[in-house]
Amino acid sequence: MGSAEEKVVAVIMVGGPTKGTRFRPLSFNIPKPLFPLAGQPMVHHPISACKRIPNLAYIYLIGFYEEREFALYVSSISNELKVPVRYVKEDKPHGSAGGLYNFRDLIMEDSPSHIFLLNCDVCCSFPLPEMLEAHKSYGGMGTILVIKVSAESANQFGELVADPTTHELLHYTEKPETFVSDLINCGVYIFTPDIFTAIQGVSTQRKDRANLRRLSSFEALQSPATRSLPSNFVRLDQDILSPLAGKKQLFTYETREFWEQIKTPGMSLKCSALYLAQFRFTSPDLLASGDGVRSANIVGDVYVHPSAKIHPTAKIGPNVSISANARIGAGARLISCIILDDVEIKENAVVLHAIIGWKSSIGKWSRVQASGDYNAKLGITILGEAVSVEDEVVVINSIVLPNKTLNVSVQEEIIL
């Protein structure tokens, strides 16, 4: 551990059950941040990236889930990484910046010189030590991780303009209606403790406006969105980044590696592939291998949990993640899929572009597949928990809710 002034704290925003609705039916069983990508819980990837930060003192997870839902995971990851990790529950929504401010005393307990803020539903290489170095050289209050995307997709995110030489943030706008820039906000930040003063400033300004409204017709001049926000609800993008842009306080660090947002099950399959590919460089020991003689034929990047049982004649990969106690039968073919705990895939079944839910079973000679369009509503096939696909049944581009039995083939259906 470095000297006291060098300590760094990381905060990861994990959201809550009302936020993960687009992740159904998978979020019925497990908090979205604990859903496995490349065999590891979604939140594990940013947490393990934080481990690489020099002088890391603490990692805080902030969200709306009940503490008991994270207790087991937090305990095991703290022991595994030898870094204290703690989950804290927000009592009510305070906004992305307000949530940080709400726990300021806890976050500042170790008197950190820098605070990382990450969003759990971001998939990237998390170049955090490099960001820290860049941030120190800029000398500002905060640095935002940014990436260049296509002009067509930029307006789905926060677009920004940065000085190409100094990297200062000059302009920021959240999901603009007209094109501003192909540089977007990745949802990964580093701040000095001055961020708390900035958040408090927004809060104080809101209180003053509220007092003014009571005394005058000032309210008529305010936009309805601003009017209805409580003083302690502070959004990082609209309330902090936009007003401080161009004031030599915020800077950018551009990543040229991969970046995605994990909003839907389809994107989780794509992100699982990205993390599996990253394992080649960061954790090659997590990738399976096999030549089809004594063990299954493994093609490309594949994760297999040590407790899973795979027949030597099965062919697995690329982009396959197989969880605990799964059983894969003879001649089975698995490509681009996530197989969750206690799944059974019987002889000669095919699974392609799909997520197979906990305790589900796929019958002999059955096919569960999809087109593989990660952004389309039915671009990947999803089976919820305990779905049984009987022998010789084909399921294509469909979503099946938990506890269903399919004895006839279906295509482009949502089975409720």
Residue pairs with C-beta under 8 A, 6 or more apart in sequence:
1 7
1 55
1 57
2 54
2 55
4 111
5 111
5 113
6 54
6 55
6 113
7 55
7 57
7 110
7 111
7 112
7 113
8 53
8 54
8 55
8 56
8 57
8 112
8 113
8 114
8 115
8 116
8 132
9 56
9 57
9 58
9 59
9 60
9 107
9 110
9 112
9 114
9 115
9 116
10 50
10 53
10 56
10 58
10 59
10 60
10 115
10 116
10 117
10 118
10 128
11 59
11 60
11 61
11 62
11 100
11 103
11 107
11 115
11 116
11 117
11 118
12 43
12 46
12 47
12 50
12 59
12 60
12 61
12 62
12 118
12 119
12 120
13 62
13 63
13 96
13 99
13 117
13 118
13 119
13 120
14 31
14 33
14 43
14 61
14 62
14 63
14 65
14 70
14 87
14 120
15 32
15 33
15 63
15 64
15 120
15 121
16 63
16 64
16 65
16 90
17 27
17 31
17 64
17 65
18 64
19 32
19 64
20 27
20 31
20 32
21 27
22 263
22 264
23 32
23 35
23 263
23 264
23 265
23 268
25 357
25 382
25 384
25 385
25 399
25 401
25 402
26 32
26 35
26 265
26 268
26 355
26 357
26 382
26 384
27 35
28 384
28 385
28 402
29 357
29 358
29 384
29 385
29 402
31 65
31 69
31 70
32 42
32 120
32 121
33 41
33 42
33 43
33 61
33 63
33 65
33 120
33 121
34 41
34 42
34 43
34 69
34 70
34 73
35 41
35 42
35 268
36 42
36 272
36 321
36 323
36 338
36 340
37 45
37 123
37 262
37 268
37 271
37 272
37 275
37 321
37 338
38 45
38 272
38 275
38 276
38 279
38 286
38 303
38 321
39 286
39 303
39 304
39 305
39 321
39 322
39 323
40 48
40 275
41 73
42 120
42 121
42 262
42 268
43 61
43 73
43 120
44 77
45 123
45 126
45 275
46 118
46 120
46 122
46 126
47 59
47 77
47 81
47 85
48 81
49 125
49 126
49 128
50 56
50 59
50 83
50 116
50 118
50 126
50 128
51 81
51 83
52 128
52 129
53 116
53 128
53 129
53 132
54 129
54 132
56 83
57 84
57 110
57 112
58 83
58 84
58 85
58 86
58 109
58 110
59 83
59 84
59 85
59 86
60 85
60 86
60 87
60 88
60 103
60 106
60 107
61 70
61 74
61 85
61 86
61 87
61 88
61 120
62 87
62 88
62 90
62 99
62 100
62 103
63 70
63 87
63 89
63 90
63 120
64 89
64 90
64 93
65 87
65 89
66 89
67 87
67 89
70 87
71 87
74 85
74 86
74 87
77 85
78 84
78 85
88 103
88 106
90 99
90 102
93 99
93 233
94 101
94 102
94 232
94 233
94 234
95 233
95 234
95 235
95 236
95 239
96 234
96 235
96 236
96 237
97 195
97 199
97 202
97 234
97 235
97 236
97 239
97 240
98 199
98 203
98 232
98 233
98 234
98 235
100 107
100 115
100 117
100 195
100 196
100 199
100 236
101 196
101 199
101 200
101 203
101 232
101 234
102 232
104 196
107 115
108 193
108 196
112 193
113 192
113 193
114 132
114 135
114 190
114 191
114 192
115 190
115 191
115 192
115 193
115 195
116 128
116 131
116 188
116 189
116 190
117 188
117 189
117 190
117 191
117 236
118 126
118 187
118 188
118 189
119 187
119 188
121 187
121 261
121 262
121 263
122 186
122 187
122 188
122 259
122 260
122 261
122 262
123 258
123 259
123 260
123 261
123 262
123 267
123 271
123 274
123 275
124 145
124 147
124 186
124 188
124 255
124 257
124 258
124 259
124 260
125 255
125 257
125 258
125 278
126 188
127 145
127 253
127 255
127 257
128 188
128 190
130 253
131 143
131 145
131 188
131 190
131 253
132 190
134 143
134 167
134 251
134 253
135 142
135 143
135 190
135 251
135 253
138 166
138 167
138 168
138 251
140 168
140 248
140 249
140 250
140 251
141 191
141 192
141 194
141 195
141 198
141 244
141 249
141 250
142 189
142 190
142 191
142 192
142 195
142 244
142 249
142 250
142 251
143 189
143 190
143 250
143 251
143 252
143 253
144 160
144 169
144 185
144 186
144 188
144 189
144 241
144 250
144 251
144 252
144 253
145 185
145 186
145 187
145 188
145 189
145 252
145 253
145 254
145 255
146 160
146 162
146 183
146 184
146 185
146 186
146 252
146 253
146 254
146 255
147 183
147 184
147 186
147 254
147 255
147 256
147 259
148 182
148 183
148 184
148 254
149 157
149 182
149 184
150 182
151 179
151 182
154 179
154 180
154 181
154 182
154 184
155 175
155 176
155 177
155 178
155 179
156 175
157 175
157 184
157 185
157 261
158 172
158 173
158 174
158 175
158 184
158 185
158 237
158 241
159 172
159 173
159 175
159 176
159 179
159 180
159 181
159 182
159 183
159 184
159 185
160 169
160 170
160 171
160 172
160 173
160 180
160 181
160 183
160 184
160 185
160 241
160 245
160 252
161 169
161 170
161 171
161 172
161 180
161 181
161 183
162 168
162 169
162 170
162 183
162 251
162 252
163 170
166 251
167 251
167 252
167 253
167 254
168 246
168 248
168 250
168 251
168 252
169 241
169 244
169 245
169 246
169 250
169 251
169 252
170 245
170 246
171 180
171 181
171 245
171 246
172 185
172 237
172 241
172 242
172 245
173 180
173 242
174 237
174 238
174 242
183 252
183 254
185 237
185 241
186 255
186 259
187 261
189 236
195 240
198 240
198 244
199 234
199 239
199 240
202 234
202 239
202 240
203 231
203 232
203 234
204 231
206 229
206 230
206 231
207 231
209 218
209 222
209 226
210 231
212 218
213 219
213 222
213 227
219 227
234 240
241 250
244 250
258 274
258 278
260 267
260 270
260 271
260 274
261 267
262 268
262 271
264 374
264 375
265 355
265 380
265 382
266 373
266 374
266 375
266 376
266 379
266 380
267 374
267 375
268 338
268 355
269 319
269 336
269 337
269 338
269 353
269 355
269 374
269 380
270 374
272 319
272 321
272 338
273 301
273 318
273 319
273 336
276 287
276 301
276 302
276 303
276 319
276 321
277 301
279 286
279 287
279 301
279 303
280 287
280 301
286 303
287 301
287 302
287 303
288 298
288 302
288 303
288 304
288 316
289 298
290 296
290 297
290 298
290 312
290 316
291 297
291 298
292 312
292 313
292 315
293 312
294 312
295 310
295 312
296 310
296 311
296 312
296 313
296 314
296 315
296 316
296 328
297 314
297 315
297 316
298 316
298 317
299 315
299 316
299 317
299 318
300 317
300 318
300 319
301 317
301 318
301 319
302 316
302 317
302 318
302 319
302 320
302 321
302 322
303 320
303 321
303 322
304 310
304 316
304 322
305 322
305 323
305 324
305 325
305 326
307 324
307 325
308 322
308 323
308 324
308 325
308 326
308 327
308 328
308 339
309 326
309 327
309 328
310 316
310 322
310 328
311 328
311 329
311 330
311 331
311 332
311 347
313 330
313 331
314 328
314 329
314 330
314 331
314 332
314 333
314 334
315 332
315 333
315 334
316 322
316 328
316 334
317 334
317 335
318 335
318 336
319 335
319 336
319 337
320 334
320 335
320 336
320 337
320 338
320 339
321 337
321 338
321 339
322 328
322 334
322 339
323 338
323 339
323 340
323 341
323 343
324 341
324 342
325 341
325 342
326 339
326 340
326 341
326 342
326 343
326 344
326 345
327 343
327 344
327 345
328 334
328 339
328 345
329 344
329 345
329 346
329 347
329 348
329 349
329 364
330 347
330 348
331 347
331 348
332 345
332 346
332 347
332 348
332 349
332 350
332 351
333 349
333 350
333 351
333 352
334 345
334 350
334 351
334 352
335 351
335 352
335 353
336 352
336 353
336 354
336 372
337 351
337 352
337 353
337 354
337 355
337 356
338 354
338 355
338 356
339 345
339 351
339 356
340 355
340 356
340 357
340 358
340 360
341 358
341 359
342 358
342 359
343 356
343 357
343 358
343 359
343 360
343 361
343 362
344 360
344 361
344 362
345 351
345 356
345 361
345 362
346 361
346 362
346 363
346 364
346 366
346 391
347 364
347 365
348 364
348 365
349 362
349 363
349 364
349 365
349 366
349 367
349 368
350 366
350 367
350 368
350 369
351 362
351 367
351 368
351 369
352 367
352 368
352 369
352 370
352 372
353 369
353 370
353 371
353 372
353 379
353 380
353 381
354 368
354 369
354 370
354 380
354 381
354 382
354 383
355 380
355 381
355 382
355 383
356 362
356 368
356 383
356 387
357 382
357 383
357 384
357 385
357 386
357 387
357 402
358 385
358 386
359 385
359 386
360 383
360 384
360 385
360 386
360 387
360 388
360 389
361 387
361 388
361 389
362 368
362 389
363 388
363 389
363 390
363 391
363 392
363 393
364 391
364 392
365 391
365 392
366 389
366 390
366 391
366 392
366 393
366 394
366 395
367 394
367 395
367 396
368 381
368 383
368 389
368 395
369 381
369 394
369 395
369 396
369 397
370 378
370 379
370 380
370 381
370 396
370 397
370 398
371 379
371 397
372 379
372 380
373 379
373 380
374 380
378 397
378 398
378 399
378 412
378 414
379 397
381 395
381 396
381 397
381 398
381 399
381 400
382 398
382 399
382 400
383 389
383 395
383 400
384 399
384 400
384 401
384 402
384 403
384 404
385 402
385 403
386 402
386 403
387 400
387 402
387 403
387 404
387 405
387 406
388 404
388 405
388 406
389 395
389 406
390 405
390 406
390 407
393 406
393 407
393 408
393 409
394 409
394 410
394 411
395 406
395 409
395 410
395 411
396 409
396 410
396 411
396 412
397 411
397 412
398 410
398 411
398 412
398 413
398 414
398 415
399 413
399 414
399 415
400 406
400 410
400 414
400 415
401 414
401 415
401 416
404 415
406 415
